[in-house]
Amino acid sequence: MAAVTVIGAGNLGGAVAALAAKAGATVQLLVRDPAKVSDFAASVGAATGRIGDAATGDIVVLAVPYSAVPEVLSTYAGAWDGRTVVDATNPVDMATFDGLVVPGDSSAAQEFQASTPAVRVVKAFNTNFAATLATGAVGSAPTTVLIAGDDDSAKHAVADLVRGAGLRAADAGSLKRARELEALAFLQMTLAAAGTTSWTSGFALFD
């Protein structure tokens, strides 16, 4: 059975924690204020702790705002070496909401990997709104989680977790593809913000 630590319990973090619990994983939630998530944690059988406490999962999911990532990585410097760490962030320029704040030839996930070479970074969950992870569906299609990374075993571990919860997982290729995943997520966010789509919608893959 996998052990999963989710850092952050906003909409996405909560949805990933519930998904992991549904897949039969042991779940730990690390947040700023554990008291605020105690009821939710109890509902999915998750242990709680503060950000800074030791992460017990062999899979760690970063479900915090992109701007909070440097602080989190500094807090856990060296502690996650050899583990699979899922970057679920999107580096959106929140001041303008008109672009990404990483270089055009890179991504948040690639920058993360470059700064922590001993960590097995996987990009996943960033293209999914929380509602589609919770329901497992996008319209009439099952929710698909796109996964990118350079370590096949790390990608397989995340895919197994996703499929264990009844969702679909699709290998999007190497970590270089994280750039396209972040752009896709940004497009989805701008469509929802403009009212063209809703925050409970998403992109679906059909065979």
C-alpha positions as CSV (number, residue, x, y, z in Angstrom):
1,M,0.0,0.0,0.0
2,A,1.3,3.4,-1.0
3,A,1.9,6.2,1.6
4,V,1.0,9.7,0.4
5,T,1.8,13.0,2.0
6,V,-0.1,16.0,0.6
7,I,1.3,19.4,1.4
8,G,-1.5,21.9,1.4
9,A,-5.2,21.2,1.9
10,G,-6.9,23.8,-0.3
11,N,-9.4,22.5,-3.0
12,L,-6.8,20.6,-4.9
13,G,-4.9,19.3,-2.0
14,G,-8.1,18.0,-0.4
15,A,-9.2,16.4,-3.6
16,V,-5.8,14.6,-4.0
17,A,-5.9,13.5,-0.4
18,A,-9.4,12.0,-0.9
19,L,-8.3,10.4,-4.1
20,A,-5.3,8.8,-2.4
21,A,-7.5,7.5,0.4
22,K,-10.0,6.0,-2.1
23,A,-7.1,4.2,-3.7
24,G,-6.2,2.6,-0.4
25,A,-3.2,4.7,0.4
26,T,-2.1,5.8,3.8
27,V,-2.6,9.6,3.8
28,Q,-0.9,12.4,5.7
29,L,-1.9,16.1,5.3
30,L,0.6,18.7,6.2
31,V,-0.8,22.2,6.5
32,R,-0.3,25.6,8.2
33,D,-3.1,25.0,10.8
34,P,-4.1,21.3,11.3
35,A,-7.1,22.3,13.4
36,K,-8.7,23.8,10.3
37,V,-8.7,20.5,8.4
38,S,-9.4,18.1,11.3
39,D,-12.9,17.3,10.2
40,F,-11.9,16.7,6.6
41,A,-8.9,14.7,7.6
42,A,-11.1,12.5,9.8
43,S,-13.5,12.0,6.9
44,V,-10.8,10.5,4.7
45,G,-8.8,8.8,7.4
46,A,-5.8,11.1,7.0
47,A,-3.2,11.9,9.7
48,T,-2.4,15.6,10.0
49,G,0.6,17.7,10.9
50,R,2.1,21.1,10.3
51,I,4.2,22.1,7.3
52,G,7.7,21.4,8.6
53,D,6.8,18.1,10.2
54,A,8.4,15.0,8.7
55,A,6.7,13.8,5.6
56,T,5.8,10.1,6.0
57,G,4.8,9.4,2.4
58,D,6.9,7.7,-0.2
59,I,4.9,9.9,-2.6
60,V,4.8,13.6,-1.7
61,V,2.3,15.9,-3.4
62,L,2.9,19.7,-3.5
63,A,-0.5,21.2,-3.6
64,V,0.4,24.7,-2.5
65,P,0.4,28.0,-4.5
66,Y,3.4,28.2,-6.8
67,S,4.6,31.2,-4.8
68,A,4.9,29.1,-1.7
69,V,7.1,26.4,-3.3
70,P,10.5,28.0,-2.5
71,E,9.7,28.1,1.2
72,V,8.5,24.5,1.3
73,L,11.5,23.3,-0.6
74,S,13.8,25.2,1.8
75,T,12.0,23.7,4.8
76,Y,12.5,20.2,3.4
77,A,15.9,20.5,1.8
78,G,17.4,17.1,1.4
79,A,14.6,15.3,3.3
80,W,12.9,14.0,0.1
81,D,15.9,12.7,-1.7
82,G,15.0,9.5,-3.5
83,R,11.3,10.0,-3.1
84,T,8.6,10.7,-5.7
85,V,7.5,14.3,-5.4
86,V,4.5,15.4,-7.5
87,D,4.4,19.0,-8.5
88,A,0.8,20.0,-8.9
89,T,1.4,23.8,-9.1
90,N,0.8,26.2,-11.9
91,P,3.2,29.2,-12.2
92,V,0.6,31.7,-13.1
93,D,1.3,35.4,-12.9
94,M,-1.3,36.2,-10.3
95,A,-0.7,40.0,-10.6
96,T,-1.8,40.1,-14.2
97,F,-3.4,36.6,-14.8
98,D,-2.0,36.9,-18.2
99,G,0.9,34.5,-18.4
100,L,3.3,32.1,-16.7
101,V,6.2,33.4,-14.6
102,V,8.7,30.8,-15.8
103,P,11.0,31.1,-18.9
104,G,9.4,30.1,-22.2
105,D,11.6,27.1,-22.5
106,S,11.1,25.8,-19.0
107,S,8.4,25.0,-16.4
108,A,7.9,25.0,-12.6
109,A,8.5,21.3,-12.6
110,Q,11.8,21.5,-14.5
111,E,13.0,24.3,-12.2
112,F,12.0,22.2,-9.2
113,Q,13.9,19.2,-10.6
114,A,17.0,21.3,-11.3
115,S,17.1,22.6,-7.8
116,T,16.6,19.1,-6.2
117,P,18.3,16.6,-8.5
118,A,18.0,13.7,-5.9
119,V,14.2,14.0,-5.9
120,R,12.1,12.2,-8.5
121,V,9.9,15.0,-9.7
122,V,6.6,14.2,-11.5
123,K,4.2,16.7,-12.9
124,A,0.5,15.7,-12.3
125,F,-2.9,16.9,-11.1
126,N,-2.1,20.5,-12.3
127,T,-4.4,20.2,-15.3
128,N,-7.4,18.9,-13.2
129,F,-9.8,21.1,-11.3
130,A,-10.5,19.7,-7.8
131,A,-14.2,19.0,-8.7
132,T,-13.2,16.6,-11.5
133,L,-10.9,14.7,-9.2
134,A,-13.6,14.5,-6.6
135,T,-16.3,13.2,-9.0
136,G,-14.0,11.2,-11.2
137,A,-15.7,12.5,-14.3
138,V,-15.6,15.3,-16.9
139,G,-19.0,15.4,-18.4
140,S,-19.6,11.8,-19.7
141,A,-15.9,10.9,-19.7
142,P,-13.8,9.7,-16.8
143,T,-11.3,12.2,-15.4
144,T,-7.8,11.8,-16.9
145,V,-4.7,12.8,-14.9
146,L,-1.9,13.7,-17.2
147,I,1.5,12.7,-15.9
148,A,5.0,13.9,-17.0
149,G,8.4,13.0,-15.6
150,D,11.8,11.5,-16.4
151,D,11.7,8.6,-13.9
152,D,9.4,5.8,-15.2
153,S,9.0,4.1,-11.9
154,A,7.9,7.4,-10.3
155,K,5.4,8.0,-13.0
156,H,4.1,4.4,-12.6
157,A,3.6,4.9,-8.9
158,V,1.5,8.0,-9.5
159,A,-0.5,6.4,-12.3
160,D,-1.2,3.4,-10.0
161,L,-2.5,5.7,-7.4
162,V,-4.8,7.5,-9.9
163,R,-6.1,4.3,-11.4
164,G,-6.6,2.8,-7.9
165,A,-9.1,5.6,-7.3
166,G,-11.0,4.8,-10.5
167,L,-9.6,7.6,-12.6
168,R,-7.6,7.4,-15.8
169,A,-3.9,8.2,-16.0
170,A,-2.1,9.2,-19.2
171,D,1.7,9.3,-19.6
172,A,2.4,12.7,-21.2
173,G,6.1,12.0,-21.6
174,S,9.3,13.4,-20.1
175,L,9.4,16.3,-17.6
176,K,9.9,18.6,-20.6
177,R,6.2,18.2,-21.3
178,A,5.4,19.9,-18.0
179,R,5.7,23.2,-19.9
180,E,2.7,22.2,-22.1
181,L,0.8,20.8,-19.1
182,E,1.2,24.1,-17.2
183,A,0.1,26.0,-20.4
184,L,-2.9,23.8,-20.7
185,A,-3.8,24.4,-17.1
186,F,-3.4,28.1,-17.5
187,L,-5.8,28.0,-20.5
188,Q,-8.3,26.1,-18.6
189,M,-8.1,28.6,-15.7
190,T,-8.5,31.6,-18.0
191,L,-11.6,30.0,-19.7
192,A,-13.2,29.4,-16.3
193,A,-12.3,32.9,-15.0
194,A,-13.9,34.4,-18.1
195,G,-17.1,32.4,-17.6
196,T,-16.6,30.5,-20.8
197,T,-16.4,27.3,-18.9
198,S,-16.9,26.5,-15.2
199,W,-14.6,25.7,-12.3
200,T,-16.2,22.2,-12.2
201,S,-15.3,21.5,-15.9
202,G,-12.2,20.2,-17.5
203,F,-10.6,18.8,-20.6
204,A,-11.4,15.2,-21.4
205,L,-9.6,12.5,-23.4
206,F,-11.6,10.1,-25.6
207,D,-10.1,6.9,-27.0
